[in-house]
């Protein structure tokens, strides 16, 4: 994800939001297609065979695409750009940057824990594996929808309001999933809403550096910003599964994750008021 965002930003700036929206639509559709497909495969194959089939599909599609498409020349960074004073090191150590990184890391932890925990949440509430898989897939459709809306949202909002609002909406949808036991149609609608927010958050993080500090140090700063958020995303499913039993079940886990998002939104709002 970080690599394609970096390439899209450098190749297509200043129209990078449109480029990133297009390139990430396929990612949003992935869970829509593969969650139900994986559930169907698992009904007929062992989990090892299911993984092997998915790995083969991944290799056949992505290896040729990367070999043939990612060959464009890397454009030179602009010599000067507003808001890039102090260099990459100075920006990376600044209070606004550190608080933004903290907010996005907490948000990523919550969002990606919700993605994986949605299936056991629905299973715990008595729904079938197929129904849970379809809800997860519909969340992917919502994610695609969210990415198509981000450019319009970016034109109509300031960077601080956009960041705080989207992170807070992530918490609200998570809280709704924690509190609403059914019916299935309502839970599926909430999964779509959560996916829509998640799709916007993906592009929010992808454009966070350019919106605030331009693209002069984009590679360096985006790496610093993405590293903790990516680590949190990777650890979130394991942490969620470990926390759910002592918390008393997945609804309580979702309540905790909603609180994490609320703290992240507060940090994003406070961090924006700090001096650079």
C-alpha positions as semicolon CSV with decimal commas, in nm:
position;residue;x (nm);y (nm);z (nm)
1;X;0,000;0,000;0,000
2;X;0,271;0,249;0,096
3;X;0,465;0,181;-0,224
4;X;0,173;0,241;-0,456
5;X;0,070;0,553;-0,266
6;X;0,423;0,691;-0,293
7;X;0,439;0,613;-0,664
8;X;0,097;0,763;-0,731
9;X;0,180;1,077;-0,537
10;X;0,509;1,141;-0,715
11;X;0,393;1,044;-1,064
12;X;0,062;1,230;-1,062
13;X;0,103;1,526;-0,822
14;X;-0,068;1,771;-0,794
15;X;-0,359;1,553;-0,912
16;X;-0,257;1,273;-0,679
17;X;-0,592;1,249;-0,496
18;X;-0,770;1,148;-0,817
19;X;-0,492;0,904;-0,908
20;X;-0,489;0,746;-0,562
21;X;-0,868;0,718;-0,564
22;X;-0,860;0,523;-0,889
23;X;-0,573;0,293;-0,793
24;X;-0,721;0,207;-0,453
25;X;-1,068;0,120;-0,582
26;X;-0,952;-0,229;-0,665
27;X;-0,828;-0,269;-0,308
28;X;-1,170;-0,173;-0,180
29;X;-1,333;-0,434;-0,400
30;X;-1,097;-0,707;-0,282
31;X;-1,288;-0,801;0,032
32;X;-1,619;-0,768;-0,155
33;X;-1,505;-1,042;-0,391
34;X;-1,274;-1,255;-0,182
35;X;-1,456;-1,273;0,152
36;X;-1,753;-1,469;0,007
37;X;-1,519;-1,655;-0,232
38;X;-1,294;-1,760;0,054
39;X;-1,593;-1,878;0,257
40;X;-1,709;-2,086;-0,041
41;X;-1,362;-2,236;-0,090
42;X;-1,336;-2,319;0,281
43;X;-1,662;-2,514;0,258
44;X;-1,503;-2,752;0,004
45;X;-1,129;-2,742;0,080
46;X;-0,905;-2,754;0,384
47;X;-0,773;-2,424;0,512
48;X;-0,429;-2,504;0,369
49;X;-0,573;-2,573;0,023
50;X;-0,782;-2,255;0,045
51;X;-0,470;-2,052;0,122
52;X;-0,286;-2,219;-0,166
53;X;-0,561;-2,129;-0,414
54;X;-0,568;-1,767;-0,294
55;X;-0,188;-1,744;-0,311
56;X;-0,194;-1,874;-0,669
57;X;-0,455;-1,616;-0,771
58;X;-0,250;-1,343;-0,603
59;X;0,066;-1,445;-0,786
60;X;-0,099;-1,478;-1,129
61;X;-0,261;-1,134;-1,105
62;X;-0,008;-0,920;-0,921
63;X;0,334;-1,036;-1,038
64;X;0,278;-0,958;-1,409
65;X;0,097;-0,634;-1,319
66;X;0,390;-0,510;-1,112
67;X;0,646;-0,620;-1,370
68;X;0,470;-0,447;-1,659
69;X;0,306;-0,142;-1,500
70;X;0,549;-0,008;-1,239
71;X;0,812;0,100;-1,491
72;X;0,754;0,475;-1,519
73;X;1,043;0,717;-1,459
74;X;1,068;0,858;-1,107
75;X;1,019;1,236;-1,130
76;X;1,256;1,467;-0,948
77;X;1,129;1,634;-0,632
78;X;1,055;2,006;-0,664
79;X;1,338;2,232;-0,552
80;X;1,123;2,433;-0,310
81;X;0,775;2,400;-0,171
82;X;0,570;2,584;0,093
83;X;0,553;2,429;0,439
84;X;0,867;2,223;0,383
85;X;1,092;2,445;0,594
86;X;1,309;2,284;0,856
87;X;1,378;1,978;0,643
88;X;1,238;1,629;0,677
89;X;1,408;1,573;1,012
90;X;1,266;1,892;1,162
91;X;0,915;1,814;1,042
92;X;0,937;1,454;1,159
93;X;1,030;1,568;1,511
94;X;0,768;1,843;1,528
95;X;0,474;1,819;1,767
96;X;0,207;1,834;1,490
97;X;0,372;1,548;1,300
98;X;0,413;1,329;1,608
99;X;0,054;1,386;1,719
100;X;-0,073;1,315;1,367
101;X;0,127;0,991;1,365
102;X;-0,018;0,897;1,704
103;X;-0,375;0,971;1,592
104;X;-0,343;0,774;1,267
105;X;-0,175;0,483;1,446
106;X;-0,454;0,451;1,703
107;X;-0,714;0,488;1,428
108;X;-0,546;0,219;1,217
109;X;-0,537;-0,018;1,515
110;X;-0,908;0,028;1,574
111;X;-1,013;0,012;1,210
112;X;-0,819;-0,303;1,122
113;X;-0,917;-0,481;1,441
114;X;-1,280;-0,415;1,346
115;X;-1,229;-0,557;0,994
116;X;-1,108;-0,894;1,122
117;X;-1,329;-0,905;1,432
118;X;-1,648;-0,839;1,237
119;X;-1,679;-1,206;1,141
120;X;-1,649;-1,347;1,497
121;X;-1,877;-1,067;1,620
122;X;-2,153;-1,185;1,387
123;X;-2,084;-1,550;1,462
124;X;-2,112;-1,475;1,832
125;X;-2,451;-1,319;1,765
126;X;-2,579;-1,636;1,597
127;X;-2,532;-1,559;1,227
128;X;-2,384;-1,811;0,985
129;X;-2,032;-1,807;0,844
130;X;-2,171;-1,718;0,501
131;X;-2,369;-1,425;0,643
132;X;-2,061;-1,300;0,829
133;X;-1,851;-1,331;0,513
134;X;-2,105;-1,137;0,310
135;X;-2,115;-0,863;0,571
136;X;-1,736;-0,839;0,549
137;X;-1,760;-0,829;0,170
138;X;-2,023;-0,556;0,181
139;X;-1,786;-0,361;0,404
140;X;-1,537;-0,381;0,118
141;X;-1,799;-0,240;-0,117
142;X;-1,850;0,045;0,128
143;X;-1,474;0,100;0,130
144;X;-1,481;0,139;-0,248
145;X;-1,767;0,386;-0,219
146;X;-1,578;0,585;0,043
147;X;-1,276;0,619;-0,184
148;X;-1,490;0,759;-0,464
149;X;-1,624;1,025;-0,226
150;X;-1,291;1,139;-0,084
151;X;-1,199;1,390;-0,356
152;X;-1,529;1,573;-0,304
153;X;-1,481;1,566;0,072
154;X;-1,126;1,701;0,037
155;X;-1,245;1,994;-0,174
156;X;-1,512;2,091;0,078
157;X;-1,327;2,054;0,411
158;X;-1,009;2,168;0,578
159;X;-0,741;1,915;0,660
160;X;-0,796;1,931;1,038
161;X;-1,174;1,901;1,022
162;X;-1,147;1,619;0,771
163;X;-0,897;1,423;0,978
164;X;-1,084;1,462;1,306
165;X;-1,426;1,391;1,156
166;X;-1,325;1,077;0,969
167;X;-1,146;0,927;1,268
168;X;-1,445;1,008;1,488
169;X;-1,684;0,851;1,236
170;X;-1,472;0,538;1,251
171;X;-1,538;0,530;1,625
172;X;-1,911;0,594;1,581
173;X;-1,959;0,308;1,334
174;X;-1,758;0,079;1,560
175;X;-1,974;0,174;1,859
176;X;-2,287;0,108;1,654
177;X;-2,165;-0,242;1,568
178;X;-2,099;-0,298;1,938
179;X;-2,445;-0,188;2,047
180;X;-2,674;-0,316;1,769
181;X;-2,748;-0,692;1,796
182;X;-2,952;-0,716;1,475
183;X;-3,133;-0,772;1,251
184;X;-2,883;-0,888;0,992
185;X;-2,981;-0,624;0,735
186;X;-2,905;-0,347;0,981
187;X;-2,569;-0,498;1,074
188;X;-2,484;-0,534;0,705
189;X;-2,572;-0,167;0,654
190;X;-2,345;-0,073;0,945
191;X;-2,067;-0,282;0,788
192;X;-2,109;-0,080;0,467
193;X;-2,100;0,245;0,665
194;X;-1,786;0,134;0,848
195;X;-1,629;0,038;0,516
196;X;-1,714;0,378;0,369
197;X;-1,533;0,550;0,654
198;X;-1,242;0,306;0,619
199;X;-1,209;0,387;0,250
200;X;-1,188;0,758;0,328
201;X;-0,933;0,694;0,603
202;X;-0,710;0,510;0,357
203;X;-0,688;0,816;0,133
204;X;-0,669;1,047;0,433
205;X;-0,347;0,879;0,543
206;X;-0,216;0,865;0,186
207;X;-0,256;1,243;0,146
208;X;-0,174;1,349;0,503
209;X;0,184;1,453;0,420
210;X;0,111;1,639;0,098
211;X;-0,184;1,822;0,253
212;X;0,036;1,960;0,530
213;X;0,399;1,966;0,414
214;X;0,394;1,920;0,037
215;X;0,579;1,648;-0,159
216;X;0,941;1,761;-0,125
217;X;1,006;1,515;0,158
218;X;0,712;1,290;0,084
219;X;0,904;0,961;0,077
220;X;1,086;1,025;0,405
221;X;0,787;1,162;0,593
222;X;0,538;0,910;0,460
223;X;0,767;0,631;0,576
224;X;0,784;0,781;0,924
225;X;0,408;0,825;0,931
226;X;0,321;0,485;0,786
227;X;0,558;0,271;0,994
228;X;0,370;0,283;1,328
229;X;0,028;0,278;1,159
230;X;0,125;-0,027;0,951
231;X;0,262;-0,204;1,260
232;X;-0,061;-0,128;1,446
233;X;-0,266;-0,261;1,154
234;X;-0,067;-0,584;1,154
235;X;-0,096;-0,634;1,530
236;X;-0,462;-0,533;1,559
237;X;-0,621;-0,868;1,456
238;X;-0,407;-1,060;1,705
239;X;-0,469;-0,806;1,979
240;X;-0,842;-0,809;1,910
241;X;-0,862;-1,187;1,930
242;X;-0,659;-1,186;2,251
243;X;-0,865;-0,910;2,416
244;X;-1,214;-1,035;2,328
245;X;-1,233;-1,326;2,580
246;X;-1,117;-1,132;2,890
247;X;-1,338;-0,838;2,791
248;X;-1,642;-1,066;2,780
249;X;-1,695;-1,102;2,407
250;X;-1,668;-0,917;2,079
251;X;-1,934;-0,650;2,151
252;X;-1,720;-0,536;2,445
253;X;-1,411;-0,543;2,223
254;X;-1,587;-0,317;1,973
255;X;-1,677;-0,078;2,254
256;X;-1,310;-0,057;2,351
257;X;-1,208;-0,002;1,988
258;X;-1,463;0,279;1,958
259;X;-1,303;0,448;2,260
260;X;-0,960;0,411;2,097
261;X;-1,092;0,592;1,789
262;X;-1,238;0,866;2,010
263;X;-0,898;0,920;2,171
264;X;-0,739;0,928;1,824
265;X;-0,986;1,194;1,706
266;X;-0,911;1,405;2,013
267;X;-0,537;1,380;1,950
268;X;-0,588;1,480;1,586
269;X;-0,787;1,786;1,690
270;X;-0,542;1,893;1,962
271;X;-0,238;1,827;1,746
272;X;-0,364;2,064;1,478
273;X;-0,359;2,352;1,726
274;X;0,008;2,297;1,811
275;X;0,274;2,527;1,671
276;X;0,483;2,379;1,392
